[in-house]
Amino acid sequence: MTHTPPPPPEQPYGPRPLSQSDERTWAILAHIGPLLVAAVTGGTLGLLAPLIIWLVLRDRSAFVADQAKEALNFQITLLIVVIVGWITTLILIGWLILVAAWITGLVLAIIAAITVNRYEAYRYPLTLRLVK
């Protein structure tokens, strides 16, 4: 007599949620990633890190989706400021805008990473919320 094994338990469909530790890690990378990418690309593609994190992980964690979207919106705003800075370098005020944008981006990204590490949502000040 042959005995057939029972069927395997059903696996739930859809993406598996992230652990709280993984959520914090990815949220921190969404805020710090633009600094790393900008350092490699000369400051122009910093928004790629939060964009990729948001697109890949938004269905697995509401916290990561929210923080990656917030970082993406800040990076878009910062890119607009940098473009204005480069355009206005001819009248010398552009250099001040570029330095202020760089320092602001660095300081706020570090503050955001520290806040997210405490598992608290961070909101960048003066940011255009273009990605909803």
C-alpha positions as CSV (number, residue, x, y, z in Angstrom):
1,M,0.0,0.0,0.0
2,T,1.4,3.4,-1.0
3,H,0.8,6.4,1.2
4,T,0.8,9.9,-0.5
5,P,2.3,12.6,1.6
6,P,0.0,15.5,2.6
7,P,0.1,18.6,0.4
8,P,2.5,21.4,1.6
9,P,0.8,24.2,3.5
10,E,-0.5,26.9,1.4
11,Q,1.8,29.9,1.0
12,P,0.1,33.3,1.1
13,Y,0.3,35.2,-2.1
14,G,1.9,38.6,-2.4
15,P,5.1,40.1,-1.0
16,R,6.3,39.1,2.4
17,P,6.4,41.9,4.9
18,L,9.7,43.2,6.2
19,S,10.8,42.8,9.8
20,Q,11.1,45.9,11.9
21,S,14.9,45.7,11.7
22,D,14.8,45.5,7.9
23,E,12.3,48.3,7.8
24,R,14.7,50.6,9.7
25,T,17.6,49.6,7.6
26,W,15.9,50.3,4.3
27,A,14.4,53.5,5.6
28,I,17.9,54.7,6.6
29,L,19.2,53.7,3.2
30,A,16.5,55.7,1.6
31,H,17.7,58.8,3.4
32,I,21.5,58.2,3.3
33,G,21.6,56.5,-0.1
34,P,21.3,59.7,-2.1
35,L,24.5,61.0,-0.4
36,L,26.3,57.9,-1.5
37,V,24.9,57.9,-5.1
38,A,25.5,61.6,-5.4
39,A,29.1,61.2,-4.4
40,V,29.6,58.6,-7.1
41,T,27.6,60.4,-9.8
42,G,28.8,64.0,-9.1
43,G,25.6,65.0,-7.3
44,T,23.1,64.6,-10.1
45,L,21.5,61.2,-9.6
46,G,21.0,61.2,-5.8
47,L,17.3,60.6,-6.3
48,L,17.8,57.1,-7.7
49,A,18.4,55.5,-4.3
50,P,15.0,56.4,-2.7
51,L,13.3,55.9,-6.1
52,I,14.5,52.3,-6.4
53,I,13.8,51.6,-2.7
54,W,10.3,53.0,-3.0
55,L,9.5,51.1,-6.2
56,V,10.8,47.8,-4.9
57,L,9.7,47.8,-1.3
58,R,6.6,49.9,-1.2
59,D,4.3,46.8,-1.1
60,R,6.3,45.2,1.7
61,S,6.4,47.9,4.3
62,A,4.3,51.0,4.7
63,F,7.0,52.6,6.8
64,V,9.7,52.1,4.2
65,A,7.4,53.3,1.4
66,D,6.6,56.5,3.4
67,Q,10.2,57.3,4.2
68,A,11.5,56.4,0.7
69,K,8.8,58.6,-0.8
70,E,9.7,61.4,1.6
71,A,13.4,61.1,0.7
72,L,12.5,61.0,-3.0
73,N,10.4,64.2,-2.7
74,F,13.3,65.9,-0.9
75,Q,15.8,64.8,-3.5
76,I,13.5,66.1,-6.3
77,T,13.2,69.5,-4.5
78,L,17.0,69.5,-4.0
79,L,17.6,68.8,-7.7
80,I,15.4,71.8,-8.6
81,V,17.4,74.0,-6.2
82,V,20.7,72.8,-7.7
83,I,19.5,73.4,-11.2
84,V,18.5,77.0,-10.2
85,G,21.9,77.3,-8.5
86,W,23.7,76.3,-11.7
87,I,21.7,78.6,-13.8
88,T,22.4,81.5,-11.5
89,T,26.2,80.9,-11.2
90,L,26.6,83.5,-13.9
91,I,25.6,86.2,-11.4
92,L,27.6,84.6,-8.6
93,I,24.7,84.0,-6.2
94,G,24.4,80.5,-7.7
95,W,27.5,79.4,-5.9
96,L,25.9,80.3,-2.6
97,I,22.8,78.4,-3.6
98,L,24.8,75.3,-4.5
99,V,26.8,75.4,-1.3
100,A,23.6,75.9,0.8
101,A,21.9,73.1,-1.1
102,W,24.8,70.7,-0.5
103,I,25.0,71.5,3.3
104,T,21.3,71.4,3.7
105,G,21.1,68.0,1.9
106,L,23.9,66.6,4.0
107,V,22.6,67.8,7.4
108,L,18.9,66.9,6.8
109,A,19.8,63.4,5.5
110,I,21.8,62.7,8.6
111,I,19.0,64.0,10.8
112,A,16.5,61.9,8.9
113,A,18.6,58.8,9.2
114,I,18.9,59.3,13.0
115,T,15.1,59.9,13.3
116,V,14.3,56.8,11.2
117,N,16.7,54.7,13.2
118,R,14.4,55.4,16.2
119,Y,11.6,54.0,14.1
120,E,10.0,57.4,13.8
121,A,8.8,59.0,10.5
122,Y,10.7,62.0,9.4
123,R,9.4,64.9,7.3
124,Y,11.8,67.2,5.5
125,P,11.1,70.9,5.9
126,L,10.3,73.0,2.8
127,T,9.9,70.0,0.5
128,L,7.7,69.8,-2.5
129,R,5.5,66.7,-2.1
130,L,5.4,65.8,-5.8
131,V,5.3,62.0,-5.4
132,K,2.1,61.1,-3.5
